[in-house]
Amino acid sequence: MPIHPTRDPETVAKLSRVMSECIPELATRSTVGIVASTNQHIRQIGSGTLLAVADHRFVLTAAHVVHQGALVNATLGISGTVDGEFVAAPGNWILSGGSADRAADEHDIAVYEFSKEQSQRFADDVFVRVADAEFPIDLSHGFFVVSGFPGVWSTSPSPSDTTLSTKMLQYGTFALQGSVAGLDGYNPKRHFLLEASPDNLLDIKGNDVSFRTRTGYSAQMPRDLAGVSGCSVWMMGDLREPIEQWSTKTARLVGIETSVYQTRRAIKATRWNGVTTLLHAAFPQVRRVLEMYARQHNGP
């Protein structure tokens, strides 16, 4: 069973070092906000991950984030550009469930390919690549970092302040232990689960997270993570291996956050192979790269 930080002070100290020294800068730089614009009103509705495959540039998020924008007939925008402005991403989103009922879409992933002009508005070193990801089957002994933009930390532009303000929440947590009975929509072949108890989170400096709203009230975990949906999940290392040997080189992208279970205080993430499956099906121009990496990773 994975070691729990509240039971072992020595492990807490080691994981604090990991959080302060070993998170790849790419995990932060590649995380973007997804905003919805309607009638000149902008609000943050999700998070995303910038991904490059060969010469193609994409942004990934949760499909339900795109559905949410469509419900209000909004134009989606992506943050993280070098000019500080949003890149409009109207239409042409590819959803893992296609036009099927949302409830039938187990992966809950959406991908948008940038045009050449759009991609030039981002620095090249903010895009993760296929080689930054891995597809481990057993994630039960992992220590993970989740990065995203909670809606409770964002502000909408107003007549007195036309700037949308957001703040990233980046914290470490463990694989959920115990029974998964009654968790609707959870499929261990498609997903993995993380702890989301406010008592067991570490921030990027290795300190306990105090998750509060912008006005100082205690936020509810994981309910008030709304807005984090679509962000990347990185596994920093395997707790069965010496933590002292972990580094930025051992960290790998393993999933996309897609849902939460409030009663179990759990976060659900879609496994990264769901992303590559969607890309392979929807974008023939990147199949050769994906297949080449799959052979290198899995062998002949």
C-alpha positions in Angstrom: 0.0 0.0 0.0 1.3 3.5 -0.7 2.7 5.4 2.2 0.4 8.1 3.4 2.0 11.5 4.2 0.1 12.1 7.4 1.5 8.8 8.9 5.2 9.2 8.1 6.9 12.6 8.7 10.1 11.4 6.9 8.1 10.7 3.8 6.4 14.2 4.1 9.9 15.8 4.1 11.0 13.8 1.0 7.8 14.5 -0.9 8.1 18.2 0.0 11.5 18.2 -1.7 10.0 16.6 -4.8 7.2 19.2 -4.9 9.7 22.1 -4.6 12.5 20.7 -6.9 11.3 18.0 -9.2 8.1 19.2 -10.9 9.0 19.8 -14.6 8.6 23.5 -15.6 6.8 22.0 -18.6 4.0 20.8 -16.3 3.3 24.5 -15.4 4.0 26.1 -18.8 1.9 23.7 -20.8 -1.2 24.3 -18.6 -3.6 26.8 -20.0 -7.0 28.2 -19.1 -10.1 27.6 -21.3 -12.5 30.6 -21.4 -15.9 31.1 -22.8 -16.8 34.4 -24.5 -20.5 35.4 -25.0 -21.7 38.9 -25.8 -18.3 40.4 -24.7 -18.5 38.6 -21.4 -15.5 36.3 -20.7 -15.4 33.6 -18.0 -13.1 30.8 -17.2 -14.7 27.3 -17.6 -11.9 24.8 -17.7 -8.2 24.1 -18.0 -6.2 22.5 -20.8 -2.8 21.1 -21.9 -0.8 22.3 -24.9 0.5 19.3 -27.0 2.8 19.1 -30.0 3.0 16.0 -32.2 5.6 16.5 -35.0 4.8 19.8 -36.6 1.2 19.9 -35.4 0.1 21.8 -32.3 -3.0 21.0 -30.2 -4.8 21.9 -27.0 -6.5 19.2 -25.0 -9.3 19.6 -22.4 -12.3 17.7 -21.1 -15.1 17.2 -23.6 -17.6 18.4 -21.1 -15.8 21.8 -21.0 -16.4 22.2 -24.7 -20.1 21.1 -24.3 -20.4 23.7 -21.5 -19.3 26.4 -23.9 -21.7 25.2 -26.6 -24.7 25.3 -24.2 -24.4 29.1 -24.1 -23.3 29.5 -27.7 -19.9 30.7 -26.6 -16.6 31.1 -28.5 -13.9 29.3 -26.6 -10.5 30.9 -26.0 -7.1 29.6 -24.9 -4.8 31.5 -22.6 -1.0 31.2 -22.4 0.0 33.2 -25.5 3.2 35.2 -25.6 1.2 38.4 -26.1 -1.0 37.8 -23.1 -4.2 37.6 -25.2 -6.6 34.7 -25.8 -6.5 32.6 -28.9 -10.0 32.1 -30.2 -10.9 28.4 -30.9 -14.2 28.5 -32.6 -15.6 25.2 -33.8 -13.6 22.2 -35.1 -13.2 20.6 -31.7 -12.8 16.9 -31.9 -14.6 15.1 -29.0 -13.9 11.5 -27.9 -17.6 10.8 -27.9 -18.3 12.4 -31.2 -22.0 13.2 -31.5 -23.0 10.5 -29.1 -24.7 11.0 -25.8 -22.3 12.6 -23.4 -23.0 9.9 -20.8 -21.7 7.3 -23.2 -18.3 9.1 -23.6 -16.1 7.3 -21.1 -13.0 9.2 -22.1 -14.4 12.8 -21.9 -11.6 14.3 -24.0 -11.6 17.1 -26.5 -8.8 18.2 -28.8 -8.4 21.3 -31.0 -5.7 21.7 -33.6 -4.2 25.2 -33.9 -3.6 26.7 -37.3 0.0 27.8 -38.0 -0.9 31.4 -37.2 -2.5 30.4 -33.9 0.4 28.2 -32.8 2.9 30.9 -33.5 1.3 32.9 -30.7 2.6 30.4 -28.2 6.3 29.8 -27.3 7.5 26.5 -28.7 8.7 25.3 -25.3 5.3 25.3 -23.7 4.0 22.3 -25.6 4.3 18.8 -24.1 5.2 16.0 -26.5 4.3 12.4 -26.8 7.6 11.4 -25.3 6.7 13.2 -22.1 3.8 10.7 -21.5 3.7 7.1 -20.3 0.9 4.6 -20.1 1.4 2.5 -16.9 -1.4 0.1 -16.1 -0.8 0.1 -12.3 -0.9 3.6 -10.9 -1.8 2.6 -7.4 1.6 3.4 -5.9 2.1 6.8 -7.7 2.5 10.3 -6.3 0.9 12.8 -8.6 0.8 16.5 -9.4 -2.4 18.1 -10.8 -2.2 21.6 -12.2 -5.2 23.7 -13.2 -7.3 26.8 -12.8 -10.2 26.6 -10.3 -13.1 28.8 -11.1 -13.3 30.0 -7.5 -9.9 31.6 -8.0 -10.9 33.5 -11.2 -12.5 36.8 -11.7 -14.7 37.9 -14.6 -14.1 41.2 -16.4 -16.3 44.1 -15.2 -16.8 47.7 -16.3 -14.2 48.7 -13.7 -11.8 45.9 -14.5 -11.6 44.5 -18.0 -8.9 41.9 -17.1 -9.8 38.2 -16.5 -7.7 37.1 -13.5 -6.9 33.5 -12.9 -4.6 31.6 -10.5 -3.2 28.1 -10.9 -3.7 25.5 -8.3 -0.9 22.9 -8.4 -0.8 20.2 -5.8 0.4 16.7 -5.0 -1.7 13.8 -4.1 -1.9 10.0 -4.1 -3.8 7.3 -5.8 -7.2 6.7 -4.1 -7.3 3.6 -1.9 -10.2 1.5 -0.9 -13.5 0.5 -2.6 -14.7 2.1 -5.8 -18.2 0.7 -5.5 -20.9 3.2 -6.5 -18.7 5.5 -8.5 -20.7 6.0 -11.6 -18.8 6.4 -14.8 -15.5 5.0 -13.4 -13.8 2.3 -15.5 -10.3 1.2 -14.4 -9.3 0.5 -18.0 -10.1 4.1 -19.0 -9.5 6.0 -15.7 -7.6 6.3 -12.5 -8.6 7.9 -9.2 -6.7 10.3 -6.9 -7.3 11.4 -3.4 -8.9 14.9 -3.1 -9.0 15.4 0.7 -8.0 18.9 1.8 -6.1 17.3 4.7 -3.7 15.4 2.4 -2.7 17.9 -0.3 0.8 19.4 -0.8 1.4 22.5 -2.9 4.4 23.0 -5.3 6.6 24.0 -2.3 5.7 20.9 -0.4 3.5 22.7 2.1 0.0 21.7 3.1 -2.6 23.3 0.8 -5.1 25.6 2.3 -7.8 25.7 -0.4 -9.9 28.7 0.0 -12.0 31.0 -2.2 -10.8 34.4 -3.3 -12.8 35.9 -0.4 -11.1 33.7 2.2 -13.8 31.1 2.8 -12.9 27.5 3.0 -13.4 25.8 -0.4 -15.0 22.4 -0.7 -12.8 19.6 -2.0 -13.2 18.4 -4.6 -16.4 20.2 -5.6 -14.8 23.6 -5.8 -12.1 22.3 -8.2 -14.6 23.2 -11.0 -12.5 24.9 -13.7 -9.6 22.4 -13.3 -11.3 20.0 -15.7 -9.1 19.2 -18.6 -5.8 19.8 -17.0 -2.9 17.4 -17.1 -2.0 14.9 -14.4 1.7 14.1 -13.9 3.1 11.1 -12.0 6.2 12.2 -10.2 7.4 8.8 -9.2 6.6 5.4 -7.8 6.4 5.2 -4.0 7.9 1.7 -4.1 11.1 3.3 -5.4 13.5 5.6 -3.4 12.0 9.1 -3.5 15.6 10.4 -3.4 16.1 9.2 -6.9 13.1 11.0 -8.3 13.8 14.0 -10.6 12.2 16.1 -13.3 13.3 13.3 -15.7 11.3 10.7 -13.9 8.0 12.7 -14.0 5.7 11.6 -16.7 2.3 12.8 -18.0 -0.2 10.1 -17.4 -3.7 11.5 -17.7 -6.2 14.3 -18.1 -8.5 15.4 -15.1 -12.1 14.9 -16.2 -14.3 14.6 -13.1 -14.7 14.4 -9.3 -16.6 12.4 -6.8 -17.6 14.6 -3.9 -18.8 11.9 -1.5 -15.5 9.9 -1.9 -13.3 13.0 -2.1 -11.8 11.6 -5.3 -10.6 13.0 -8.6 -11.1 11.0 -11.8 -8.6 11.3 -14.6 -8.7 9.7 -18.0 -5.6 7.7 -18.9 -3.3 9.2 -21.4 -3.8 6.4 -23.9 -7.3 7.8 -24.4 -5.6 10.9 -25.7 -3.4 9.1 -28.2 -6.3 6.9 -29.3 -8.4 10.1 -30.1 -5.4 11.7 -31.9 -4.7 8.6 -34.0 -8.4 8.3 -35.1 -9.0 12.0 -35.8 -5.6 13.1 -37.3 -4.1 10.8 -39.9 -1.2 13.2 -40.4 0.2 12.3 -36.9 -0.4 8.6 -36.9 3.1 7.7 -38.0 4.7 9.6 -35.1 2.2 8.0 -32.6 2.8 4.5 -33.9 6.6 5.0 -33.9 6.5 6.0 -30.3 4.2 3.2 -29.4 6.7 0.7 -30.8 9.5 2.3 -29.0 7.6 2.3 -25.7 6.0 -1.1 -25.9 8.5 -3.0 -28.0 7.9 -5.0 -31.3 
